[in-house]
Amino acid sequence: MKSFCEPTREIPVLDEVDVLVVGAGPAGCGAALAAARQGMKTLLVEQFNFRVGTAAAVAVQDGVRPRDVDVSKVQERLRAAGVTLA
């Protein structure tokens, strides 16, 4: 197996959380919501814009027709539970 060595660098810590969830797809949203409901400081990060990334991709049925899913409602519920979205 090949490897590489990266020079040491300083990386700022933007926030300290109890739970970091990577990916705002169905599983990530569910995990973030469950953690926040248990009182844990939760950060949910998504590589893409929340409205066009994985969370929005689940709103497509058969690869063509959009389902009647309002992604902004998912965001509202996550925020209401205390999840920070990034």
C-alpha positions as CSV (number, residue, x, y, z in Angstrom):
1,M,0.0,0.0,0.0
2,K,1.3,3.4,-0.9
3,S,1.3,6.3,1.5
4,F,2.3,10.0,1.5
5,C,3.5,12.3,4.1
6,E,1.8,15.7,4.5
7,P,3.6,18.6,6.2
8,T,2.3,19.6,9.6
9,R,-0.1,22.4,9.4
10,E,-2.4,24.3,11.8
11,I,-6.1,23.7,11.3
12,P,-8.5,25.9,13.2
13,V,-11.2,24.3,15.3
14,L,-14.5,26.0,14.3
15,D,-16.7,24.3,16.9
16,E,-16.8,21.6,19.5
17,V,-19.7,19.2,19.3
18,D,-20.8,15.9,20.9
19,V,-21.8,14.4,17.6
20,L,-20.6,15.1,14.1
21,V,-22.7,13.7,11.3
22,V,-21.2,13.7,7.8
23,G,-23.8,13.5,5.0
24,A,-27.3,14.9,5.0
25,G,-29.0,12.0,3.3
26,P,-31.8,10.1,5.0
27,A,-29.5,8.2,7.4
28,G,-27.5,11.3,8.3
29,C,-30.6,13.4,8.9
30,G,-32.0,10.7,11.1
31,A,-28.8,10.3,13.0
32,A,-28.5,14.0,13.6
33,L,-32.1,14.3,14.7
34,A,-31.8,11.4,17.1
35,A,-28.6,12.8,18.6
36,A,-30.0,16.3,19.0
37,R,-33.2,14.9,20.6
38,Q,-31.0,13.2,23.2
39,G,-29.5,16.6,24.1
40,M,-26.2,16.2,22.3
41,K,-24.7,19.2,20.6
42,T,-24.9,18.0,17.0
43,L,-23.3,19.3,13.7
44,L,-24.6,17.9,10.4
45,V,-22.3,18.6,7.4
46,E,-23.1,18.1,3.8
47,Q,-20.7,18.4,0.9
48,F,-23.2,20.0,-1.4
49,N,-25.9,22.6,-0.8
50,F,-28.6,21.1,1.3
51,R,-31.2,21.7,-1.3
52,V,-29.3,20.0,-4.1
53,G,-27.2,17.5,-2.3
54,T,-28.0,14.0,-1.0
55,A,-30.9,15.3,1.1
56,A,-32.6,16.6,-2.1
57,A,-31.6,13.5,-4.1
58,V,-34.0,11.4,-2.0
59,A,-36.8,13.6,-3.1
60,V,-36.5,12.1,-6.6
61,Q,-38.6,9.0,-7.5
62,D,-37.7,6.7,-10.4
63,G,-34.9,9.1,-11.2
64,V,-37.2,11.5,-12.9
65,R,-40.3,12.6,-11.1
66,P,-39.9,14.7,-8.0
67,R,-41.8,13.5,-4.9
68,D,-43.9,15.9,-2.9
69,V,-41.0,16.5,-0.4
70,D,-40.1,20.0,0.8
71,V,-36.5,19.9,1.8
72,S,-36.8,23.2,3.7
73,K,-39.2,21.4,6.1
74,V,-36.5,18.9,6.8
75,Q,-34.1,21.7,7.5
76,E,-36.6,23.4,9.8
77,R,-37.1,20.2,11.8
78,L,-33.4,19.6,12.2
79,R,-32.8,23.2,13.4
80,A,-35.8,23.1,15.7
81,A,-34.3,20.0,17.4
82,G,-31.0,21.9,17.8
83,V,-28.9,20.5,14.9
84,T,-26.4,22.9,13.4
85,L,-26.3,22.6,9.6
86,A,-23.0,23.2,7.7
